[in-house]
Amino acid sequence: REVLDAISYDFQAEQEKFVRAIRRTLELENEVEEGKKIGSDMTRAEELLFDARSELSKHRLDRATLVLKEIETDIGSRKDERIEELLKDADADLKNMRATGVYLDDVTREVREARAQHANHNYEVAVDLIQDAVTTALERQSDLEAARREIQRAESLVEQGADYAADMGVASGLLEEARSLSREHDNRDARSRGHGGLGRC
């Protein structure tokens, strides 16, 4: 009786381990898909998942467990590499844009939050924050460049009007307002005022 109870207990314990290994395999399959979504190379993890499923089908639980641990390590490493790559690129892009006068204080805070999310292994959230930060920065760079072009055109026409002794008071006022708005980082409104100055010339 005791022998039978021991055999039954061992069988039940093995079954529970087997079920946990299958559940973990499914979880890691989902993590591989998440890794691919953020651009991580999941080739090695997919190969190891094939091996793990094979070991489970042959009821080699110990071997399958080792493979699953290897998969987990590989997935984490690949995701970390991808986030670090994105952060490095974002830092370089923002540094270049800041040097041209683009306002990026709030964007920089968003990148800091992405780093915090990465530290907490919230990989998809981190990627979303990085991409949003870079998109916002690029939009502002485009607005700044457009505002500067409008201001330069307006300045040129105001100078030409002054050469002909034309009344350029209103245009000059709009031009100065555009310059002020640009300094305050409201580049879309600056562009509009600069364009308004052109219309007065």
Order of alpha helices (4+ residues) and beta strands (2+ residues): alpha-alpha-alpha-alpha-alpha-alpha-alpha
